[in-house]
Every structure is written in C-alpha cells, then in structure tokens.
C-alpha cells in the first residue's frame, strides 16, 4: 500500500483517485511547512504530490525528512527551476487526468 502526502489544494481530485486505488493519503495543510508535512505523514510516505507551485519549497523540506521520497508535481503552473532537479515527474493536469496519474503513482 502506498502512502502519499499532498501539499496544496486538490482541485483535480488526485487524492480521491489515489485513495480509490488503495493509497493512504495525507494532506499537508497551509503552507506545507515542516510541522504540516510531519503531521500529514511525510516521514513514512512513499510519494509527495505538490499541486501548487507556490509550495515548491516544501519539496526540499520533505526530502530532508524522507530522502527516499518520490516527488510528483501536479500543477498547471510553472515550477521554479530548483524543483526540476528534485521532482521525479512534473505533470500538467491539462495533459493527464487524475485517474491516469494515480494509476502511475500506485
């Protein structure tokens, strides 16, 4: 079973699509800072999904807490350059729907 933490809103329903496939989904609230990531379960997570490019710094914090984490950025927005080296996948919801991305994550 996969443990996934989502940082940012979930307007495309990726969390629901992941849960339907058996994933445990936690949500890092607010600015997805260290306490929010820890509360959402980042230490035991397999994957971090960032849905808001404005929360890109949460990737660095999450990787510090869990170096084996897989990072998926799922947003329509442009992401900062530093994210491109840390994210395993950067996906635009206009190109791949939540069900398809959930299938790939699980």
N, C-alpha and C positions, 0 to 999 in steps of 0.2 A: 504494500500500500504506500502511495506517495504522500508526503507531507509538503504542502505548498503554502507559502505566505504571499499574499497580495498586498503591495504597497500602492495606495492610490484608490480612487473610486473604481467601480467595476461596471461602467455603463454598457458594456457589451455582453455581460453575463458569463465571463470566463470562469469565475468562481463556481457558479452553478453547474456549468458544463464539466468542470473538474470533479465536483462532488458527485455528480451523476455517474462518473466513471470510477468512483470509489476513493478518491483522494480526500485526505483530511485538509481542509482549507482554513487558514487563519488570516485575519486581516490586520495589518499594521495601521493603526489609527493615526489621524492627524498628519504630522509631517514625517511619519515613519522614522522617527529618531530611534536611538538605541533602546530606550525602555519600551517603546511601542513595538519594535521588532522582536525583542525578547518576549514580551507578553504574547505576541502572535505566534511564537514557537519557532523562531528562526534558527535557534541552536540545533534543533532536531529536524529541520526542513531539508528536503532534497532540492527544492526549487524556490527561487524568489521570482515573482512576476511583478514588474513595475509597470503600472498603467498610466502614470503621469510623469512626463519628462522632467517636471519641476522637482520631483523627488529622486532624481538621479543620484544624489549623494548618499541615499540610503543603501545603494549597492555597495559602496566602499565600506560602510559600517557593517552591513550584513556579511560581507566577505571576511571582515576581520573577526566576526563572531563564528563564522562557519566557512572555512576556506574551501571546503569541498562542494559548496553550493553551486547549482546551475542557475544561471540568471537569464530570464526572458524579459525583454522589454516589449510590451504590447500597447502601443500608442500611435495615434495619428500624428503626434508632434515630432519635430526634430529633436534628436537627443544630443547632449553635449559630446564633444569628441572623446573625452576620457571614458565614457560609457562604452564606446565601440570596442575597446580593448578588454572590457570586463564582462560584457554580455555575450552569452553563447548565441542568442538569437535576438534580433530586433525585427519585430513584425508589425505591420500596419493592419489594423482591423478592417480597413477597406479592401485589403488583398486576401486575407484569410479570416474566416469567421471563428467565433469562439469554440465551436464544436471541433473544428479541424485542429486548432491549436491545442485544445485539451487532449485530443487523441495523441498528438505528438509528445506532449509533456508526460502523459501517463505511459 
